[in-house]
């Protein structure tokens, strides 16, 4: 169950990271409220997952999902540059997340 919570927390991190773009510096009410709710929810789920998972693994996976997901959504939704180098480094993030999962002992 901790892994499910952690993956959901990571996906919420992707949401709030991209949501920051739409808050326009927290000057838009609805995007700001949604982004804030995403931040709080993501952190809560991370903290629940960290009760049973090693913190280095939990935090690393959470950040990796968030960073890779935000980068992909940035390219797909926000029109950020799609380059071979970016795809390569996002792939490295995904490999690191899988590696942390595989070596966590849980």
BASE-37681 format. One line per 10 residues: their letters; for each residue x, y, z of C-alpha. Coordinates in pm, 1 decimal. Each point is the difference from the previous one (the first is absolute). Layout:
! residues N
A) X Y Z; ...
***
This chain:
! residues 106
XXXXXXXXXX) 0.0 0.0 0.0; 289.7 235.8 71.4; 112.5 -23.1 -362.2; -346.1 88.4 -127.5; -9.8 303.5 229.7; 346.4 99.2 -116.6; -88.7 -21.9 -369.1; -316.7 204.6 56.5; 207.8 253.8 196.4; 243.2 20.0 -292.1
XXXXXXXXXX) -280.7 52.8 -249.1; -144.6 273.6 220.3; 345.5 157.6 1.7; -9.0 7.1 -379.3; -339.7 169.5 20.4; 99.4 268.3 244.5; 332.1 65.7 -173.3; -177.5 62.7 -329.5; -275.5 182.3 188.2; 254.6 256.7 116.0
XXXXXXXXXX) 19.5 120.1 -358.2; -372.9 75.2 0.9; -2.8 185.2 333.4; 190.6 290.6 -154.7; 191.0 58.1 321.6; -298.2 -99.6 214.8; -200.9 291.4 -137.5; -278.2 -219.7 -146.0; -231.2 -138.2 268.1; -124.0 -332.7 -138.9
XXXXXXXXXX) 332.3 -123.8 -139.7; 169.0 112.4 323.7; -249.9 -190.6 216.8; 30.4 -313.6 -213.2; 379.1 20.9 1.1; 5.2 49.7 377.6; -230.8 -297.8 50.0; 226.6 -207.4 -224.2; 307.3 98.9 200.3; -160.1 -89.1 333.5
XXXXXXXXXX) -147.6 -326.8 -129.7; 326.0 -104.4 -161.0; 198.6 67.2 316.9; -250.9 -183.6 218.6; 9.3 -308.6 -219.7; 380.0 13.4 -8.5; 6.7 13.4 379.1; -234.9 -300.1 24.9; 213.0 -199.8 -243.4; 315.0 92.6 191.2
XXXXXXXXXX) -139.9 -167.0 311.0; 89.9 -338.0 -148.0; 238.3 76.4 -286.9; 356.8 124.1 49.0; -6.0 380.0 -22.6; 280.7 8.1 -256.8; -197.7 -229.9 -225.4; -336.6 168.6 59.9; 131.6 350.7 -54.3; 212.5 -99.6 -299.1
XXXXXXXXXX) -290.9 -173.6 -172.8; -235.4 290.0 81.1; 239.5 258.1 -141.6; 81.3 -217.3 -301.0; -364.6 -49.1 -92.9; -61.5 371.5 46.8; 301.5 114.9 -198.5; -48.0 -243.1 -288.7; -374.7 57.5 -14.1; 30.7 377.8 11.1
XXXXXXXXXX) 262.9 -5.7 -273.3; -215.2 -221.2 -223.2; -313.3 209.9 57.6; 204.5 312.7 -61.2; 92.2 -133.7 -341.0; -342.7 -144.0 -86.7; -233.0 261.8 148.6; 203.3 317.7 41.4; 198.8 -11.3 -323.0; 342.4 -28.0 159.7
XXXXXXXXXX) 282.1 -117.9 -227.9; 11.5 -370.4 -85.1; 359.5 -101.2 -55.1; 185.7 -327.5 0.5; 201.4 117.0 301.1; -313.2 79.7 203.1; -155.7 -335.9 -83.3; 325.7 -174.6 92.4; 19.2 168.0 340.0; -368.4 -58.3 74.4
XXXXXXXXXX) 64.8 -365.7 -81.9; 283.6 1.4 253.5; -242.0 133.1 263.1; -244.2 -280.7 -75.7; 279.4 -257.4 17.4; 108.0 143.9 337.3; -355.9 -24.3 135.8; -28.3 -361.9 -115.8; 343.6 -72.0 147.3; -96.0 145.3 338.0
XXXXXX) -317.0 -207.5 -1.8; 185.6 -316.0 -93.6; 264.2 42.6 269.5; -217.8 127.6 284.1; -48.0 -337.7 163.2; -378.2 56.5 27.3
***
